[in-house]
Each structure stands twice: as C-alpha cells, then as structure tokens.
Amino acid sequence: MEPRCPHFGTCGGCRLQDIHYEDQLARKQAELSELLARIGWVTTVPMHPSPQEWYYRNKMEFSFQDVYPAPAEGEDYLLLGQKIRNRWDRVMNIKECYLLSPEAPLLLAAVHAWALKEKLQPFNLHKRTGFLRHLVVREAKNTDERLVNLVTTPGKLDAAGFVKMVRAAYPATTVLWGTNSGKSDVAQAEKTEVLYGPGVIFESVLGKRLRVSPYSFLQTNTRGAEALYTRIRECIADARPQNLLDLYCGTGGITLSVADLCERVMGVEVIESAVADARFNAEQNQVTNVDFMAAKVEDLLPGLAAQKVVDVDAVIVDPPRSGLHPTALAALKELAPAKLIYVSCNPKAMVEDIRKMSGLYDLRLAEGFDLFPHTDHMEALAVLGRIY
Ligand SMILES: C[S@@+](CC[C@H](N)C(=O)[O-])C[C@H]1O[C@@H](n2cnc3c(N)ncnc32)[C@H](O)[C@@H]1O
C-alpha cells in the first residue's frame, strides 16, 4: 500500500508503513508464535492491536547533525530530525511525522529555523564537536502536558529566546535545557535546567496520575500500555499475591496499577529519578502498600532470594531489551515465586530466558501487544507457573 509518510524508505523510524495494519499484526503474530513454538508453546499467540494506529507515541528523540563533508550551494548546514535507515551517524530533516502529534513537525521546523538564525553548530558524531545534540519531546496522551528538552554540549544558550520560540510554535507546558559532554549518542544530560514550567509532565495511565521526569522511563504508547496493564491486572487478580515484586519498574506504572490486588508490592528500578517519580506517584495516588528501591535487580535479588525474609509469591519482570542479567535469572530461580509474569520488548530474549527456567516453570499464557505500529517491534507478555 501507499505509505502515509513522505519520508518512508529513508527514515529509520517506520519500516512497515507500506504494509496494511492488519497484515503488520499478522506478521508480528506469526513471528511471536514461531519464537514461542521453539519452547513448546504450540498455540497461536494473540496479538493485540495498538488502540491508536497513528500518533501513538508519547516520546520521541530527534537528533541534530551537520551536513558533511559540506552543504551544497544554497543548502542549510544543519539537519534536525531522525536517523536515516541503517545509519547511526546520518540524520535527515523531518518535515512530516505521524507518530507523535500533528503539532510536532511545527516544533521541529521552528527549532530548525531558530538554530540557523542563531548560527548554532550541530554536533558531529565523528569529530565529537558542536553544540546542538538532541531535541526530546514528550507528549502525554491522556492529559495536555508537553515537555521539550534541548540537549546540547555545555555552552551558551539564549534561554529566554529559545523558550519564546518554542512556545510560539508549540503548546509546551515545560521547556528544559540539558547539557551532555559525554561521547555516546544518547539523549541524556549531566545537568538539566528548567527554563519554563514545572520541569516534568503528568500522564494518566489507567486512572493513575503519573509524574514523568525528563529521563524516566514511561511506556511510549500510553493507550497500548493501558491495554497491556489491564491484561497484567487480570493475570494478577487470579493469584491475589501476598507479596509481589515488580522488577525493572520504571516510574511505577505496572506497580501502581496492580497494587490494589496485592497485600504488598515492592518495585525495583536502577534510575534514581524514576524511583523518585514512582514514590511520588504512589503518594499522590494514595497507594500505601508499595515500596520502591533504587538498585540493580542483579545486585538486590540474590540477597532477597538467600534471606527469604518475606515469602514472595509472585514476580513481574519487565527488563530492558537484553533480557534478564544471568545473576538476576539465577536469583529468580532460587526465589522461585509461584507465579512469574514476564513482560518484554524483545520476545527473542524473553524466550531464551524462559528456556533457561524450564524444569522449574512452565508457560501458562502468552500474548503479544503491538505497542509500536509500523515498526518491527512488539511487546510480549508471558505468564509462568512454578511446576513444584
Ligand atoms: C522496559 S522498562 C520497564 C518499565 C516499567 N515496567 C513500565 O511498564 O513502565 C525497563 C526499566 O528497567 C530499568 N533497568 C534497566 N536495567 C536495570 C537493572 N539492571 N536493574 C534495575 N532496573 C533496570 C530501566 O531504567 C527501565 O526503567
């Protein structure tokens, strides 16, 4: 089919836009079913569609780049947009995009024009020189709150001029300036200054109001996450655990949405600001039976498993793409909760981890959630039960 976006084919963002959405879902369903068949799960796995096919993302990170070796006659020296397909070091201007909101391209155009007018230098990933690095945009879908974070190397910025330009083009509720002198190409900052507004946004997920700081994790498809969390609630409701561990909990989205079904829940997350958000979110939503710990799961879990101070009867894991750290996996086997719920954005890694637990656990349920329409990515949910 005709892709909606004119950047299709060049932009690294949406690889499947030329395939009808129903066919994208069928493809992801086949892929997940085939992966799970490798560990003996022979039923076709349901693939839940994203509630929104377009404008489903609540966060995007755009990059600045110079034009090298040199811009052609009459061409701008600066690019602002997405990485070109299969190129970590090449950025293309984005004039249209259907992932965030209709307003986002207007923001990109305004920031691009402002950077040229101010004669600011974009960062060069090879030489590691230049000022402008990333433009991070977060848009809550269930509230009107919108965050813009300009990430640069340390230097001078006409902050008032930047805020004025952003707000004239785009309904930002907060504007920040982060500085990052590091080598790696990540939209993170060592220091962040709030230039306008509260410095955070609030998103509502299944009726819980969640504070999200600029560098904290939140599932990028809010409405898709609500569908996933609703299913997790159904899986937990069966077990009614006394003590639930929510490992890799981010800002506490899952923790807070299942807390009313458990006696006590403890969330574990490595990013301190996300843990601070999670604690704040528990308090402001009057959820009193949760605790959060800032730690690496692989550091904390072996101690918990060895001490067996509390009887943990259910665990939710939602690890990064790499899957469970070997130490975390070994500790989980030692802890051996009756129910283990595995949420994953990398089903391949999830299947490998489940394989390593065979003999102790068997698979009771597996489903897919398309949180990333038009891309190859998907979210998987697996429920495991202890065999003995
Ligand atoms: C896929 S996100 C899951 C977030 C959460 N479950 C949710 O639905 O919003 C993974 C989270 O794990 C955290 N993380 C990554 N490595 C970790 C580790 N070794 N120990 C604890 N947390 C980690 C990340 O910061 C991120 O917040």
Ligand as a Chemical Component Dictionary entry (heavy atoms), coordinates in Angstrom:
data_LIG
# 
_chem_comp.id                   LIG 
_chem_comp.type                 NON-POLYMER 
_chem_comp.pdbx_formal_charge   0 
_chem_comp.three_letter_code    LIG 
# 
loop_
_chem_comp_atom.comp_id 
_chem_comp_atom.atom_id 
_chem_comp_atom.alt_atom_id 
_chem_comp_atom.type_symbol 
_chem_comp_atom.charge 
_chem_comp_atom.model_Cartn_x 
_chem_comp_atom.model_Cartn_y 
_chem_comp_atom.model_Cartn_z 
_chem_comp_atom.pdbx_ordinal 
LIG C1  C1  C 0  11.139 -1.798 29.827 1  
LIG S1  S1  S 1  11.345 -0.664 31.125 2  
LIG C2  C2  C 0  10.038 -1.178 32.173 3  
LIG C3  C3  C 0  9.329  -0.087 32.931 4  
LIG C4  C4  C 0  8.019  -0.402 33.644 5  
LIG N1  N1  N 0  7.799  -1.776 33.927 6  
LIG C5  C5  C 0  6.832  0.212  32.912 7  
LIG O1  O1  O 0  5.986  -0.513 32.406 8  
LIG O2  O2  O -1 6.777  1.461  32.832 9  
LIG C6  C6  C 0  12.772 -1.265 31.880 10 
LIG C7  C7  C 0  13.219 -0.472 33.086 11 
LIG O3  O3  O 0  14.310 -1.190 33.672 12 
LIG C8  C8  C 0  15.263 -0.260 34.165 13 
LIG N2  N2  N 0  16.527 -1.029 34.276 14 
LIG C9  C9  C 0  17.425 -1.315 33.300 15 
LIG N3  N3  N 0  18.394 -2.105 33.771 16 
LIG C10 C10 C 0  18.105 -2.349 35.085 17 
LIG C11 C11 C 0  18.731 -3.110 36.111 18 
LIG N4  N4  N 0  19.847 -3.784 35.873 19 
LIG N5  N5  N 0  18.159 -3.135 37.333 20 
LIG C12 C12 C 0  17.020 -2.430 37.586 21 
LIG N6  N6  N 0  16.385 -1.683 36.630 22 
LIG C13 C13 C 0  16.910 -1.642 35.410 23 
LIG C14 C14 C 0  15.230 0.857  33.153 24 
LIG O4  O4  O 0  15.712 2.058  33.702 25 
LIG C15 C15 C 0  13.731 0.921  32.804 26 
LIG O5  O5  O 0  13.064 1.835  33.625 27 
# 
loop_
_chem_comp_bond.comp_id 
_chem_comp_bond.atom_id_1 
_chem_comp_bond.atom_id_2 
_chem_comp_bond.value_order 
_chem_comp_bond.pdbx_ordinal 
LIG C1  S1  SING 1  
LIG S1  C2  SING 2  
LIG S1  C6  SING 3  
LIG C2  C3  SING 4  
LIG C3  C4  SING 5  
LIG C4  N1  SING 6  
LIG C4  C5  SING 7  
LIG C5  O1  DOUB 8  
LIG C5  O2  SING 9  
LIG C6  C7  SING 10 
LIG C7  O3  SING 11 
LIG C7  C15 SING 12 
LIG O3  C8  SING 13 
LIG C8  N2  SING 14 
LIG C8  C14 SING 15 
LIG N2  C9  SING 16 
LIG N2  C13 SING 17 
LIG C9  N3  DOUB 18 
LIG N3  C10 SING 19 
LIG C10 C11 SING 20 
LIG C10 C13 DOUB 21 
LIG C11 N4  SING 22 
LIG C11 N5  DOUB 23 
LIG N5  C12 SING 24 
LIG C12 N6  DOUB 25 
LIG N6  C13 SING 26 
LIG C14 O4  SING 27 
LIG C14 C15 SING 28 
LIG C15 O5  SING 29 
# 
